Amino acid sequence: MASPPRAERAFWRRALRSPGVQLLVLIVAAAFLFGEAIAKQGGFEPLRHRLGAIAPLVTVPAHAAIAISPLPSEVIAVGNGLCYGFWQGALLNWLGWMLAALVH
């Protein structure tokens, strides 16, 4: 089997050294590990019940902090939708985005 052309190898070498690609790989790995940790605990519902009334007080500031950062806050938005359902999740997402807008 012939090896790939030299230019193609150089492209992949540069791409793997790129901070953007490294950050993307790190985010995907963190999301996978987070998903595995949630799955080991039985999913989002037991986690929400364990945190109780404090769960929204954790998720709204976390959403605001991520919304201010350059990272996408849709991860928190999807998590809120999975944990609380559509309407409650939408309300918590809106509160997080409004808090981020006030702080930013």
MARVEXFI-378436 format. One record per atom (N, C-alpha, C): residue in one letter; atom name; x, y, z. Coordinates in Angstrom, 2 decimals, always signed. Example, Ala and Ser with C-alpha at 12.3 -4.5 7.8 and 13.67 -1.06 7.14 Angstrom:
{code a | site N | x +13.19 | y -5.69 | z +7.80}
{code a | site CA | x +12.30 | y -4.50 | z +7.80}
{code a | site C | x +13.20 | y -3.30 | z +7.80}
{code s | site N | x +12.85 | y -2.25 | z +7.08}
{code s | site CA | x +13.67 | y -1.06 | z +7.14}
{code s | site C | x +12.90 | y +0.03 | z +7.87}
//
This chain:
{code m | site N | x +0.84 | y -1.17 | z +0.00}
{code m | site CA | x +0.00 | y +0.00 | z +0.00}
{code m | site C | x +0.89 | y +1.24 | z +0.00}
{code a | site N | x +0.61 | y +2.15 | z -0.88}
{code a | site CA | x +1.42 | y +3.36 | z -1.02}
{code a | site C | x +1.07 | y +4.35 | z +0.10}
{code s | site N | x +2.07 | y +5.08 | z +0.55}
{code s | site CA | x +1.82 | y +6.08 | z +1.59}
{code s | site C | x +1.17 | y +7.31 | z +0.96}
{code p | site N | x +0.44 | y +8.10 | z +1.76}
{code p | site CA | x -0.22 | y +9.28 | z +1.22}
{code p | site C | x +0.80 | y +10.30 | z +0.73}
{code p | site N | x +0.39 | y +11.14 | z -0.19}
{code p | site CA | x +1.32 | y +12.16 | z -0.69}
{code p | site C | x +1.83 | y +13.04 | z +0.45}
{code r | site N | x +2.98 | y +13.59 | z +0.20}
{code r | site CA | x +3.66 | y +14.40 | z +1.21}
{code r | site C | x +2.81 | y +15.60 | z +1.66}
{code a | site N | x +2.13 | y +16.25 | z +0.74}
{code a | site CA | x +1.32 | y +17.42 | z +1.08}
{code a | site C | x +0.16 | y +17.02 | z +2.00}
{code e | site N | x -0.40 | y +15.85 | z +1.75}
{code e | site CA | x -1.51 | y +15.40 | z +2.59}
{code e | site C | x -1.03 | y +15.10 | z +4.01}
{code r | site N | x +0.13 | y +14.49 | z +4.14}
{code r | site CA | x +0.68 | y +14.23 | z +5.48}
{code r | site C | x +0.98 | y +15.53 | z +6.20}
{code a | site N | x +1.48 | y +16.52 | z +5.48}
{code a | site CA | x +1.80 | y +17.82 | z +6.09}
{code a | site C | x +0.51 | y +18.51 | z +6.56}
{code f | site N | x -0.56 | y +18.38 | z +5.77}
{code f | site CA | x -1.83 | y +18.98 | z +6.18}
{code f | site C | x -2.30 | y +18.40 | z +7.50}
{code w | site N | x -2.30 | y +17.07 | z +7.60}
{code w | site CA | x -2.79 | y +16.44 | z +8.83}
{code w | site C | x -1.88 | y +16.76 | z +10.01}
{code r | site N | x -0.60 | y +16.85 | z +9.78}
{code r | site CA | x +0.33 | y +17.19 | z +10.85}
{code r | site C | x +0.04 | y +18.61 | z +11.36}
{code r | site N | x -0.19 | y +19.55 | z +10.45}
{code r | site CA | x -0.52 | y +20.92 | z +10.86}
{code r | site C | x -1.88 | y +20.97 | z +11.55}
{code a | site N | x -2.84 | y +20.23 | z +11.03}
{code a | site CA | x -4.18 | y +20.24 | z +11.61}
{code a | site C | x -4.17 | y +19.71 | z +13.04}
{code l | site N | x -3.41 | y +18.65 | z +13.28}
{code l | site CA | x -3.38 | y +18.06 | z +14.63}
{code l | site C | x -2.62 | y +18.95 | z +15.61}
{code r | site N | x -1.78 | y +19.82 | z +15.13}
{code r | site CA | x -1.06 | y +20.76 | z +16.00}
{code r | site C | x -1.83 | y +22.05 | z +16.23}
{code s | site N | x -2.91 | y +22.23 | z +15.52}
{code s | site CA | x -3.72 | y +23.44 | z +15.64}
{code s | site C | x -4.41 | y +23.51 | z +17.00}
{code p | site N | x -4.34 | y +24.67 | z +17.68}
{code p | site CA | x -5.03 | y +24.78 | z +18.97}
{code p | site C | x -6.54 | y +24.59 | z +18.86}
{code g | site N | x -7.13 | y +25.01 | z +17.76}
{code g | site CA | x -8.57 | y +24.83 | z +17.58}
{code g | site C | x -8.95 | y +23.37 | z +17.50}
{code v | site N | x -8.20 | y +22.58 | z +16.77}
{code v | site CA | x -8.48 | y +21.15 | z +16.66}
{code v | site C | x -8.23 | y +20.47 | z +18.00}
{code q | site N | x -7.17 | y +20.86 | z +18.69}
{code q | site CA | x -6.90 | y +20.28 | z +20.01}
{code q | site C | x -8.02 | y +20.61 | z +20.99}
{code l | site N | x -8.53 | y +21.84 | z +20.95}
{code l | site CA | x -9.64 | y +22.23 | z +21.82}
{code l | site C | x -10.89 | y +21.42 | z +21.49}
{code l | site N | x -11.16 | y +21.23 | z +20.21}
{code l | site CA | x -12.32 | y +20.44 | z +19.79}
{code l | site C | x -12.20 | y +19.00 | z +20.30}
{code v | site N | x -11.04 | y +18.41 | z +20.18}
{code v | site CA | x -10.83 | y +17.05 | z +20.67}
{code v | site C | x -11.03 | y +17.00 | z +22.19}
{code l | site N | x -10.54 | y +18.01 | z +22.89}
{code l | site CA | x -10.70 | y +18.07 | z +24.34}
{code l | site C | x -12.17 | y +18.19 | z +24.73}
{code i | site N | x -12.92 | y +19.03 | z +24.02}
{code i | site CA | x -14.35 | y +19.20 | z +24.31}
{code i | site C | x -15.12 | y +17.90 | z +24.05}
{code v | site N | x -14.82 | y +17.23 | z +22.96}
{code v | site CA | x -15.50 | y +15.96 | z +22.65}
{code v | site C | x -15.17 | y +14.91 | z +23.71}
{code a | site N | x -13.91 | y +14.84 | z +24.13}
{code a | site CA | x -13.52 | y +13.88 | z +25.16}
{code a | site C | x -14.22 | y +14.19 | z +26.49}
{code a | site N | x -14.28 | y +15.48 | z +26.85}
{code a | site CA | x -14.94 | y +15.87 | z +28.10}
{code a | site C | x -16.44 | y +15.54 | z +28.04}
{code a | site N | x -17.07 | y +15.79 | z +26.91}
{code a | site CA | x -18.50 | y +15.48 | z +26.76}
{code a | site C | x -18.73 | y +13.97 | z +26.87}
{code f | site N | x -17.85 | y +13.19 | z +26.29}
{code f | site CA | x -17.98 | y +11.74 | z +26.39}
{code f | site C | x -17.85 | y +11.28 | z +27.83}
{code l | site N | x -16.84 | y +11.80 | z +28.54}
{code l | site CA | x -16.65 | y +11.42 | z +29.94}
{code l | site C | x -17.82 | y +11.88 | z +30.81}
{code f | site N | x -18.34 | y +13.07 | z +30.54}
{code f | site CA | x -19.50 | y +13.57 | z +31.27}
{code f | site C | x -20.71 | y +12.67 | z +31.03}
{code g | site N | x -20.92 | y +12.28 | z +29.79}
{code g | site CA | x -22.02 | y +11.39 | z +29.46}
{code g | site C | x -21.89 | y +10.04 | z +30.14}
{code e | site N | x -20.67 | y +9.53 | z +30.19}
{code e | site CA | x -20.44 | y +8.25 | z +30.87}
{code e | site C | x -20.71 | y +8.38 | z +32.36}
{code a | site N | x -20.29 | y +9.48 | z +32.98}
{code a | site CA | x -20.52 | y +9.68 | z +34.41}
{code a | site C | x -22.01 | y +9.78 | z +34.71}
{code i | site N | x -22.76 | y +10.49 | z +33.87}
{code i | site CA | x -24.21 | y +10.61 | z +34.06}
{code i | site C | x -24.87 | y +9.25 | z +33.86}
{code a | site N | x -24.43 | y +8.50 | z +32.87}
{code a | site CA | x -25.01 | y +7.18 | z +32.61}
{code a | site C | x -24.77 | y +6.22 | z +33.78}
{code k | site N | x -23.60 | y +6.30 | z +34.42}
{code k | site CA | x -23.31 | y +5.44 | z +35.56}
{code k | site C | x -24.22 | y +5.75 | z +36.75}
{code q | site N | x -24.69 | y +6.98 | z +36.84}
{code q | site CA | x -25.57 | y +7.37 | z +37.94}
{code q | site C | x -27.03 | y +7.12 | z +37.62}
{code g | site N | x -27.33 | y +6.60 | z +36.45}
{code g | site CA | x -28.70 | y +6.25 | z +36.10}
{code g | site C | x -29.39 | y +7.28 | z +35.23}
{code g | site N | x -28.68 | y +8.25 | z +34.72}
{code g | site CA | x -29.27 | y +9.26 | z +33.84}
{code g | site C | x -29.47 | y +10.58 | z +34.55}
{code f | site N | x -30.19 | y +11.48 | z +33.89}
{code f | site CA | x -30.38 | y +12.83 | z +34.41}
{code f | site C | x -31.41 | y +12.89 | z +35.54}
{code e | site N | x -32.43 | y +12.06 | z +35.47}
{code e | site CA | x -33.50 | y +12.13 | z +36.47}
{code e | site C | x -33.00 | y +11.87 | z +37.89}
{code p | site N | x -32.24 | y +10.79 | z +38.14}
{code p | site CA | x -31.74 | y +10.60 | z +39.52}
{code p | site C | x -30.82 | y +11.73 | z +39.98}
{code l | site N | x -30.06 | y +12.27 | z +39.06}
{code l | site CA | x -29.18 | y +13.40 | z +39.41}
{code l | site C | x -30.01 | y +14.61 | z +39.82}
{code r | site N | x -31.06 | y +14.89 | z +39.09}
{code r | site CA | x -31.93 | y +16.01 | z +39.41}
{code r | site C | x -32.63 | y +15.80 | z +40.75}
{code h | site N | x -33.10 | y +14.58 | z +41.00}
{code h | site CA | x -33.76 | y +14.30 | z +42.27}
{code h | site C | x -32.78 | y +14.36 | z +43.44}
{code r | site N | x -31.54 | y +13.96 | z +43.21}
{code r | site CA | x -30.54 | y +14.01 | z +44.26}
{code r | site C | x -30.20 | y +15.45 | z +44.62}
{code l | site N | x -30.10 | y +16.32 | z +43.61}
{code l | site CA | x -29.79 | y +17.72 | z +43.87}
{code l | site C | x -31.00 | y +18.48 | z +44.41}
{code g | site N | x -32.20 | y +18.02 | z +44.07}
{code g | site CA | x -33.42 | y +18.63 | z +44.59}
{code g | site C | x -33.63 | y +20.05 | z +44.10}
{code a | site N | x -34.05 | y +20.91 | z +45.02}
{code a | site CA | x -34.40 | y +22.29 | z +44.67}
{code a | site C | x -33.17 | y +23.13 | z +44.31}
{code i | site N | x -31.99 | y +22.66 | z +44.67}
{code i | site CA | x -30.79 | y +23.43 | z +44.38}
{code i | site C | x -30.34 | y +23.27 | z +42.92}
{code a | site N | x -30.86 | y +22.27 | z +42.21}
{code a | site CA | x -30.44 | y +22.01 | z +40.83}
{code a | site C | x -30.62 | y +23.22 | z +39.92}
{code p | site N | x -31.77 | y +23.92 | z +39.93}
{code p | site CA | x -31.88 | y +25.11 | z +39.08}
{code p | site C | x -30.92 | y +26.22 | z +39.50}
{code l | site N | x -30.60 | y +26.28 | z +40.80}
{code l | site CA | x -29.66 | y +27.29 | z +41.27}
{code l | site C | x -28.23 | y +26.99 | z +40.83}
{code v | site N | x -28.00 | y +25.75 | z +40.43}
{code v | site CA | x -26.68 | y +25.38 | z +39.89}
{code v | site C | x -26.66 | y +25.56 | z +38.38}
{code t | site N | x -27.72 | y +25.14 | z +37.71}
{code t | site CA | x -27.72 | y +25.13 | z +36.25}
{code t | site C | x -27.82 | y +26.53 | z +35.63}
{code v | site N | x -28.55 | y +27.45 | z +36.26}
{code v | site CA | x -28.69 | y +28.79 | z +35.68}
{code v | site C | x -27.35 | y +29.56 | z +35.70}
{code p | site N | x -26.63 | y +29.64 | z +36.83}
{code p | site CA | x -25.32 | y +30.30 | z +36.79}
{code p | site C | x -24.30 | y +29.58 | z +35.90}
{code a | site N | x -24.38 | y +28.23 | z +35.88}
{code a | site CA | x -23.47 | y +27.49 | z +34.99}
{code a | site C | x -23.76 | y +27.83 | z +33.54}
{code h | site N | x -25.04 | y +27.93 | z +33.20}
{code h | site CA | x -25.43 | y +28.31 | z +31.83}
{code h | site C | x -24.92 | y +29.72 | z +31.51}
{code a | site N | x -25.08 | y +30.64 | z +32.46}
{code a | site CA | x -24.62 | y +32.01 | z +32.24}
{code a | site C | x -23.11 | y +32.06 | z +32.05}
{code a | site N | x -22.38 | y +31.32 | z +32.87}
{code a | site CA | x -20.92 | y +31.32 | z +32.76}
{code a | site C | x -20.45 | y +30.77 | z +31.42}
{code i | site N | x -21.10 | y +29.72 | z +30.96}
{code i | site CA | x -20.71 | y +29.15 | z +29.67}
{code i | site C | x -21.17 | y +30.05 | z +28.53}
{code a | site N | x -22.31 | y +30.71 | z +28.68}
{code a | site CA | x -22.79 | y +31.62 | z +27.63}
{code a | site C | x -21.87 | y +32.82 | z +27.47}
{code i | site N | x -21.23 | y +33.25 | z +28.54}
{code i | site CA | x -20.28 | y +34.37 | z +28.46}
{code i | site C | x -18.99 | y +33.93 | z +27.78}
{code s | site N | x -18.59 | y +32.68 | z +28.01}
{code s | site CA | x -17.35 | y +32.16 | z +27.43}
{code s | site C | x -17.54 | y +31.91 | z +25.93}
{code p | site N | x -16.44 | y +31.66 | z +25.23}
{code p | site CA | x -16.58 | y +31.36 | z +23.79}
{code p | site C | x -17.09 | y +29.96 | z +23.49}
{code l | site N | x -17.35 | y +29.15 | z +24.52}
{code l | site CA | x -17.86 | y +27.80 | z +24.31}
{code l | site C | x -19.37 | y +27.84 | z +24.07}
{code p | site N | x -19.90 | y +26.90 | z +23.32}
{code p | site CA | x -21.35 | y +26.91 | z +23.05}
{code p | site C | x -22.15 | y +26.51 | z +24.29}
{code s | site N | x -23.17 | y +27.28 | z +24.60}
{code s | site CA | x -23.99 | y +26.98 | z +25.77}
{code s | site C | x -25.14 | y +26.04 | z +25.44}
{code e | site N | x -25.22 | y +25.57 | z +24.23}
{code e | site CA | x -26.29 | y +24.67 | z +23.86}
{code e | site C | x -26.19 | y +23.34 | z +24.60}
{code v | site N | x -25.00 | y +22.98 | z +25.06}
{code v | site CA | x -24.84 | y +21.75 | z +25.83}
{code v | site C | x -25.68 | y +21.83 | z +27.10}
{code i | site N | x -25.60 | y +22.97 | z +27.79}
{code i | site CA | x -26.40 | y +23.17 | z +29.00}
{code i | site C | x -27.88 | y +23.23 | z +28.63}
{code a | site N | x -28.19 | y +23.86 | z +27.51}
{code a | site CA | x -29.59 | y +23.98 | z +27.08}
{code a | site C | x -30.20 | y +22.60 | z +26.83}
{code v | site N | x -29.47 | y +21.74 | z +26.17}
{code v | site CA | x -29.97 | y +20.38 | z +25.92}
{code v | site C | x -30.11 | y +19.62 | z +27.24}
{code g | site N | x -29.13 | y +19.78 | z +28.13}
{code g | site CA | x -29.21 | y +19.13 | z +29.43}
{code g | site C | x -30.42 | y +19.59 | z +30.23}
{code n | site N | x -30.70 | y +20.89 | z +30.19}
{code n | site CA | x -31.89 | y +21.40 | z +30.88}
{code n | site C | x -33.16 | y +20.81 | z +30.28}
{code g | site N | x -33.19 | y +20.71 | z +28.96}
{code g | site CA | x -34.36 | y +20.12 | z +28.32}
{code g | site C | x -34.54 | y +18.66 | z +28.69}
{code l | site N | x -33.45 | y +17.92 | z +28.79}
{code l | site CA | x -33.53 | y +16.51 | z +29.18}
{code l | site C | x -33.94 | y +16.35 | z +30.63}
{code c | site N | x -33.43 | y +17.21 | z +31.49}
{code c | site CA | x -33.72 | y +17.09 | z +32.93}
{code c | site C | x -35.11 | y +17.58 | z +33.30}
{code y | site N | x -35.52 | y +18.70 | z +32.74}
{code y | site CA | x -36.72 | y +19.38 | z +33.22}
{code y | site C | x -37.89 | y +19.36 | z +32.25}
{code g | site N | x -37.68 | y +18.86 | z +31.07}
{code g | site CA | x -38.74 | y +18.92 | z +30.06}
{code g | site C | x -38.64 | y +20.21 | z +29.26}
{code f | site N | x -39.49 | y +20.33 | z +28.26}
{code f | site CA | x -39.36 | y +21.44 | z +27.33}
{code f | site C | x -39.58 | y +22.80 | z +27.99}
{code w | site N | x -40.73 | y +23.00 | z +28.66}
{code w | site CA | x -41.06 | y +24.34 | z +29.15}
{code w | site C | x -40.19 | y +24.77 | z +30.32}
{code q | site N | x -39.99 | y +23.91 | z +31.29}
{code q | site CA | x -39.13 | y +24.27 | z +32.40}
{code q | site C | x -37.68 | y +24.44 | z +31.94}
{code g | site N | x -37.24 | y +23.57 | z +31.04}
{code g | site CA | x -35.89 | y +23.70 | z +30.49}
{code g | site C | x -35.73 | y +24.99 | z +29.72}
{code a | site N | x -36.75 | y +25.36 | z +28.94}
{code a | site CA | x -36.69 | y +26.61 | z +28.18}
{code a | site C | x -36.63 | y +27.81 | z +29.11}
{code l | site N | x -37.39 | y +27.76 | z +30.20}
{code l | site CA | x -37.36 | y +28.85 | z +31.17}
{code l | site C | x -35.99 | y +28.97 | z +31.83}
{code l | site N | x -35.40 | y +27.85 | z +32.23}
{code l | site CA | x -34.07 | y +27.88 | z +32.85}
{code l | site C | x -33.01 | y +28.35 | z +31.86}
{code n | site N | x -33.13 | y +27.93 | z +30.60}
{code n | site CA | x -32.20 | y +28.39 | z +29.57}
{code n | site C | x -32.32 | y +29.89 | z +29.37}
{code w | site N | x -33.53 | y +30.37 | z +29.30}
{code w | site CA | x -33.76 | y +31.80 | z +29.12}
{code w | site C | x -33.16 | y +32.58 | z +30.29}
{code l | site N | x -33.39 | y +32.09 | z +31.51}
{code l | site CA | x -32.84 | y +32.76 | z +32.68}
{code l | site C | x -31.31 | y +32.78 | z +32.64}
{code g | site N | x -30.71 | y +31.68 | z +32.22}
{code g | site CA | x -29.25 | y +31.63 | z +32.10}
{code g | site C | x -28.73 | y +32.61 | z +31.07}
{code w | site N | x -29.41 | y +32.69 | z +29.92}
{code w | site CA | x -28.96 | y +33.62 | z +28.88}
{code w | site C | x -29.17 | y +35.07 | z +29.31}
{code m | site N | x -30.26 | y +35.35 | z +30.02}
{code m | site CA | x -30.49 | y +36.72 | z +30.51}
{code m | site C | x -29.47 | y +37.11 | z +31.57}
{code l | site N | x -29.13 | y +36.19 | z +32.45}
{code l | site CA | x -28.10 | y +36.45 | z +33.44}
{code l | site C | x -26.76 | y +36.71 | z +32.77}
{code a | site N | x -26.46 | y +35.94 | z +31.74}
{code a | site CA | x -25.22 | y +36.17 | z +30.99}
{code a | site C | x -25.21 | y +37.54 | z +30.33}
{code a | site N | x -26.36 | y +37.95 | z +29.79}
{code a | site CA | x -26.44 | y +39.26 | z +29.15}
{code a | site C | x -26.28 | y +40.38 | z +30.17}
{code l | site N | x -26.82 | y +40.20 | z +31.38}
{code l | site CA | x -26.66 | y +41.21 | z +32.42}
{code l | site C | x -25.21 | y +41.31 | z +32.88}
{code v | site N | x -24.55 | y +40.20 | z +33.02}
{code v | site CA | x -23.16 | y +40.18 | z +33.49}
{code v | site C | x -22.21 | y +40.67 | z +32.42}
{code h | site N | x -22.49 | y +40.28 | z +31.20}
{code h | site CA | x -21.58 | y +40.60 | z +30.09}
{code h | site C | x -21.77 | y +42.06 | z +29.74}
//
